[in-house]
Amino acid sequence: MPAPCTPLNKSAQDLLRDRIFHSNGFLVPKTGMLYGVPKAVTPLPADVYERDTVIRVSVDPTVPFQRYRGEKCFLYKRTDLSTLTAVSSTPTPIAVASYPTTTYALLVQINAYYGLQLTEDDVQDITYASSLSPIMAATTTSLNYTGNLTLNLTGTSSVSSDGVSASDGVTA
């Protein structure tokens, strides 16, 4: 398989543009484009890029003086969240002030930890009652990510020994 096409610390649209160029040779304009919903597909056996997603890209009709017209579908490979590693060679767990907390509440720290620019469009908003096996999961509509990742969290849990949160009854 070819080397990764780009660092992951980019906006979703910039990262998608790089992936399309790398695996299709087509340079998608930076502005004036509309991106459809990505759809998972089975990669072809002979595909060295292992492209697992198809997306429809079209020209925004409200933008005047476009060089391109119409729409086109592209195959590309999304990153599985489980393959991500921390930016630091000796990572410190992500500090959580108090539980329960959510993926969205931790998004800034998660991005710093992994060197990403994830947005609420990329991941599901999961509530964590404790630091025991917290999973971050990609949304099915994420332009660039699939799968899930076990987060490295630390902090004081408000969960009692019977697994019930003192604040809202969420079980661990």
N, C-alpha and C positions, 0 to 999 in steps of 0.2 A: 504494500500500500504506500502511496506517496506520503511525504512528510506533511504534518499539519499545515494548513494553508495560512493561518493567521493567529496572532495572539487573541485571547478571548476577551480582553479588556477593551471592548468597543461597544457602541450602541447596537441594538438588535438589527437595525436596518444596515448599518455598515458591515457588521459581521456576516449577514446574509449576502450582501453584495459581493464580499470577498469569497464566500463559499461558492456562489454561482459562477464567478469568474474563474476560480481555481478548478472547478470540476466540469465546467461547460465552455469556458473560453469566451463568455459573453459578458461585456461590461455594462452592468445596469446603471443608468444615470442616477446620480445621488439625490436628485429632487424630482418631484412631479410624477412619482410612481406610487401605485397602489399594490399592496401585497395581499394575496388571498390567504386562506387558511391552509397551513401545511397539512399534508396527508401522508401518513406512514405507508411505505411500500416495501416489498421484499426486494433486496438488491439482486441484480442479475449476477449469475455465477462468474462471468468474465469481467465484471466491473471492478477495476483496480481501485476506484475511489470508494467502493462500498456504499454508494448513494442509497439512502434509505427513506428519502422524503421527496415528495413532489409538491411544488407550489406554483400557483398562477400569479404572474406579475403583469400588470397592465399600466398603461399610461393614464394619468389622472386627466380626465377630459376638461376639467376646470382650469388647467394650467395652459396658458397660451404659448404658442411658438415652440412646440415640442418637435424634436428631431425624429422621434419614433411615434408610431401609431399602433393601436391595437393591444394585443396581449400575447403572452408566450408562457408556456409551462417549462419549468426547470427541475431537474433532479439534482439533489445535493445531499450531503451527509450532515445530520445533526449530531451534536456531542451528547453522549450519555453522561448524565450527572455523576454516575458512580465512578467514572474515570478521572474525576477532578482530584487534584492534590493541592495542599496549602501552598501559598506563595513562599512562605518562610521555610527554611530547611529544618527549623526547630519551632514548629507552630505552638502558640499559646492557645488554649481553648477559648472559644467565643464566650465572653462574660455575659451572663444574664443577671440583671438586677433582681428580678423576682419572677416567680412562676405563679400562675400560668402565663405564658407568652406565646406569640405567634411568629410564623415565618415572616410575615410582612413587617412586624416590629423589629426583627433582627436582620432585615435585608441589607442595611448599610454595613453591619459588621460581617455578614456572610460575604458580601462583595469584596470587602477589604481582605478577608481571610483567604479567599480563593482567587483574587485578582480579576474579578468579573464586573459586569454592569448589568446584573439581573434586574428585572423590573417585576412588578406585580403581574404583568402579562406572561411572564416566564414560569412562575412557580405557584403552586396552590397555597392558600393561606391555612396552614395546619396549626392547631393549638397544641402546645407542649406543656404538660403538667409537671414534668421533671426532666432532668438531663439523661434519663434512661432511654437509650435508643431513639433519639429524635430524628425523624426522617423528613427530608425536604424532597418534594416531588414536583417534577415539571408538569405544566399543564399540557393538554393534548394540542393546544393551539400555539404553543411556544414556537417561534420561528427557528430557534437554534438549539434547543435542548430537549432531551427525552429522559426517561428513567427517574431514578431517585438516588439520594445520597444520605448517608448517616452523618449527621452533624456532630462536631466536637464541641459540646457546650459544657459550661461550668457555672455554678451558682447555687444559691440556697433554695431548695425546694420547699414549697408550702404544703407538700403532700405528707399526710400522716402515715403511720405504719400500716394502716389498713388500706392504703392506696387512694384515699379520698382527699381531694384538695380542700383546704379550709375555706378558700374563697368562693368556689363555685361548684363543688361536687364533682369535678372532672376526675375520672379515675386514671391512674398511671398504668 
